[in-house]
Amino acid sequence: MPDNPGNRTPPGPPSGLVWRMPDGTPVACHEKIKVLNENFVELRQMLQDALEDAVLLGCSESQVRAVFAEMIERLENPYREAE
């Protein structure tokens, strides 16, 4: 039985999600897609747990979501080619 029966987070990536390369073409390698989907599931669960913890500790849900969004916006791509 799950710790939080109200948790409605689906177990996998959104239906119809297509991972794309920089030129817009779909990623075709099944192993790459598997890794991307596994990362997606892990990150979503980690974020869900952190959101629930914050709300249970009395934080504003909207503020926590904004902080998460800002954190994602500030991620740096160490593989970006020089422009």
Backbone bond lengths (Angstrom), bond angles and torsions (degrees), N, CA, C in turn:
res aa  C-N    CA-C-N  psi(-1)  N-CA   C-N-CA  omega(-1)  CA-C   N-CA-C  phi
1 M - - - 1.466 - - 1.528 109.22 -
2 P 1.323 117.67 132.87 1.463 120.07 -178.09 1.516 112.25 -67.90
3 D 1.347 115.19 154.38 1.462 120.92 178.51 1.519 111.06 -63.79
4 N 1.324 116.69 -35.31 1.457 121.40 -177.40 1.524 109.01 -125.26
5 P 1.340 117.65 92.79 1.459 119.62 -177.42 1.517 113.28 -61.90
6 G 1.330 119.20 -19.23 1.452 122.33 178.87 1.522 112.69 -81.99
7 N 1.334 116.87 -6.45 1.456 121.39 -178.79 1.520 109.08 -68.58
8 R 1.344 116.70 112.56 1.445 121.36 -177.81 1.536 112.01 -105.09
9 T 1.321 117.27 18.01 1.452 120.14 179.97 1.517 109.02 -67.92
10 P 1.340 117.79 120.27 1.459 119.27 179.33 1.521 111.28 -65.51
11 P 1.341 117.95 153.59 1.459 120.86 -173.90 1.520 115.49 -73.85
12 G 1.313 119.73 -23.10 1.463 120.54 -175.69 1.512 112.40 -121.82
13 P 1.329 115.63 -178.91 1.469 119.88 177.31 1.524 110.72 -62.97
14 P 1.320 117.81 160.52 1.456 120.70 179.16 1.522 111.55 -57.22
15 S 1.299 116.23 141.39 1.460 121.65 177.92 1.527 108.96 -59.40
16 G 1.297 115.81 134.50 1.456 119.91 178.71 1.519 114.34 85.97
17 L 1.334 118.07 0.22 1.465 119.97 178.48 1.522 109.41 -65.37
18 V 1.319 116.71 128.08 1.458 122.32 176.53 1.520 107.27 -120.90
19 W 1.328 116.41 118.14 1.457 120.87 176.51 1.519 107.52 -74.98
20 R 1.332 116.45 134.21 1.462 120.66 -174.67 1.523 111.98 -121.08
21 M 1.324 114.41 149.65 1.454 122.51 175.76 1.530 107.82 -83.27
22 P 1.345 118.36 167.08 1.468 119.96 -178.14 1.534 114.45 -54.70
23 D 1.329 117.46 -28.82 1.462 119.58 179.93 1.532 112.69 -85.65
24 G 1.343 116.51 2.13 1.464 120.59 176.63 1.518 115.11 94.70
25 T 1.323 117.34 -10.86 1.456 119.15 178.99 1.530 109.63 -75.24
26 P 1.327 117.18 147.63 1.466 120.29 -179.64 1.535 111.65 -67.02
27 V 1.327 115.44 145.09 1.463 120.56 171.85 1.529 105.90 -67.97
28 A 1.312 117.35 127.91 1.457 120.99 -174.69 1.526 113.39 -103.09
29 C 1.320 117.85 -23.61 1.467 121.50 -176.53 1.528 110.36 -69.91
30 H 1.324 115.66 121.85 1.470 120.16 -177.22 1.528 112.23 -63.43
31 E 1.321 117.53 -35.32 1.468 120.21 178.77 1.522 111.03 -67.14
32 K 1.331 117.89 -39.46 1.464 120.85 177.37 1.525 110.43 -64.81
33 I 1.316 116.05 -43.22 1.472 120.56 179.13 1.520 110.10 -62.80
34 K 1.319 116.75 -40.37 1.472 121.09 178.35 1.526 110.64 -60.26
35 V 1.352 117.14 -45.79 1.469 121.24 179.68 1.524 110.35 -63.53
36 L 1.339 117.11 -45.81 1.468 121.00 179.62 1.525 111.21 -60.50
37 N 1.325 117.39 -43.30 1.469 120.89 179.79 1.523 111.44 -67.09
38 E 1.333 117.18 -39.76 1.468 119.84 177.78 1.528 110.47 -64.14
39 N 1.331 117.18 -42.79 1.464 120.40 177.36 1.518 110.85 -61.34
40 F 1.319 116.90 -42.10 1.463 121.96 178.98 1.526 110.60 -58.22
41 V 1.332 116.55 -49.02 1.470 121.46 -178.43 1.528 110.27 -62.39
42 E 1.328 117.48 -44.71 1.466 121.02 -179.44 1.524 111.37 -63.24
43 L 1.328 116.62 -45.73 1.467 120.21 -179.84 1.521 111.66 -64.34
44 R 1.331 116.38 -42.91 1.458 118.65 179.95 1.527 111.01 -61.12
45 Q 1.338 116.95 -42.98 1.463 119.47 -179.88 1.526 111.28 -66.14
46 M 1.334 116.79 -39.83 1.462 120.30 178.70 1.531 110.64 -63.69
47 L 1.334 116.26 -43.64 1.465 119.86 178.20 1.524 111.38 -66.24
48 Q 1.331 117.17 -38.98 1.464 120.80 178.04 1.525 110.14 -61.10
49 D 1.328 116.28 -46.34 1.466 120.65 179.54 1.527 111.18 -62.04
50 A 1.328 116.88 -43.06 1.470 120.80 -179.79 1.526 110.95 -65.71
51 L 1.331 117.42 -39.64 1.466 120.58 177.47 1.526 110.54 -63.24
52 E 1.315 116.32 -46.71 1.468 119.87 179.27 1.519 111.43 -61.11
53 D 1.326 117.47 -43.53 1.468 120.74 177.76 1.522 110.31 -58.79
54 A 1.332 116.27 -48.14 1.463 120.28 -177.68 1.524 111.52 -60.86
55 V 1.331 117.12 -43.80 1.466 120.69 -179.68 1.532 110.16 -65.80
56 L 1.332 116.75 -42.50 1.464 119.78 178.47 1.531 111.89 -64.47
57 L 1.331 116.54 -27.60 1.462 120.96 178.31 1.525 112.32 -85.53
58 G 1.327 116.45 1.95 1.455 120.97 173.96 1.515 115.78 96.96
59 C 1.330 117.74 8.41 1.470 120.11 179.77 1.518 111.43 -77.88
60 S 1.312 114.30 158.78 1.453 121.62 175.61 1.525 109.49 -72.94
61 E 1.330 116.77 125.16 1.460 120.32 178.70 1.525 111.05 -59.38
62 S 1.329 116.96 -43.26 1.465 119.42 -177.58 1.528 111.35 -65.10
63 Q 1.331 117.57 -37.19 1.463 119.58 177.91 1.526 110.66 -66.40
64 V 1.320 117.41 -43.27 1.461 121.16 -179.64 1.527 109.88 -61.11
65 R 1.337 116.57 -44.20 1.469 120.05 178.31 1.537 110.67 -61.70
66 A 1.335 116.73 -39.44 1.464 120.48 179.08 1.531 110.74 -65.84
67 V 1.309 116.87 -39.94 1.465 120.74 178.71 1.529 109.97 -64.63
68 F 1.335 116.85 -42.32 1.470 120.22 177.76 1.529 110.15 -61.35
69 A 1.329 117.31 -44.95 1.466 121.31 -179.05 1.526 110.55 -62.42
70 E 1.323 116.63 -42.16 1.467 120.53 179.00 1.527 110.66 -64.26
71 M 1.326 116.46 -40.24 1.456 120.76 179.21 1.530 109.82 -60.35
72 I 1.311 117.53 -42.68 1.464 121.40 179.18 1.524 110.28 -65.23
73 E 1.326 116.78 -42.60 1.467 120.70 179.51 1.531 112.26 -61.33
74 R 1.327 117.49 -29.32 1.464 121.74 -176.99 1.531 113.57 -89.66
75 L 1.317 117.84 -2.37 1.465 119.69 177.61 1.517 109.16 -61.76
76 E 1.319 116.27 140.56 1.454 121.38 -179.01 1.519 110.27 -107.03
77 N 1.304 115.81 139.42 1.458 122.13 176.31 1.537 108.29 -92.98
78 P 1.323 118.35 106.18 1.461 119.63 -178.19 1.531 112.75 -74.62
79 Y 1.329 117.33 -6.56 1.468 121.64 -177.52 1.527 112.78 -104.54
80 R 1.315 117.47 4.47 1.465 121.16 -178.83 1.516 109.18 -63.35
81 E 1.331 114.23 134.79 1.469 119.54 177.73 1.508 109.43 -75.08
82 A 1.329 116.15 148.04 1.470 120.59 177.67 1.522 109.76 -62.90
83 E 1.313 115.68 137.38 1.463 120.06 -179.16 1.496 112.11 -93.27
